[in-house]
Amino acid sequence: MYRIHKNALPNLAFKHCITLIILVLSTFIFACRNKEEERTANTYFDLKGLIENQIVYLSERKPKVTKTIVLNGKKEVSSTASINWQKELELFMQADINKPAFKNSYSTVKRSESELEYVIRNGEDLNVRFLKIRMDTLQKQPYFIQALIKSENKIYNSEKYIELTFANKNNEWHPVSYSVKGHQKLLMMDPKSFDISAKIGL
């Protein structure tokens, strides 16, 4: 039967200690790297973080939403509180431009103290063409967000203008309306226009 020599025990303890130190240092370095990547990613306004917070809030509150849809001239109005907010606000998540690869792709234009706009630079080929944000100057909270999302290839092209409006109620800012307007076209087919607007009954 194999026995561990008593003199080997301190060596084993030392090796275990070294292994533990390496694991702790690796975890620390990994955490620092993640924080550095987050700082790099947040070159622009944190739209993704804002929308994620609102998805949680709206999913908990379950407000009634009145939606008007105009598709190729045909109008339809509906009202419901059963909404998957993750899917409903997906386009606004897509309008987030905080990706490390995009950090030099947009020019920042400050229209005024309350209005900020990110405009795609010449030569860049990204879906989000511009992102506009209007802020409440006192509370530094966004009350209007607008973006243009375009995608095109040899067989398909689409253009979507999206808008999200917030209001301050009881010292909290939450969305009260949103809209998606634009068109899409497949090769050899007529373009289809759409205009979707919704009011949130908070």
Secondary structure, 3 states (H helix, E strand, C coil): CCCCCCCHHHHHHHHHHHHHHHHHHHHHHHHHHHHHHHHHHCCCCCHHHHHHHHHHHHHHHCCEEEEEEEECCEEEEEEECCCCHHHHCHHHHHCCCCCHHHCCCEEEEECCCCEEEEEECCCCCCCEEEEEEEEECCCCEEEEEEEEEEEECCCEEEEEEEEEEEEEECCEEEEEEEEEEEEEEECCCCCEEEEEEEEEEC
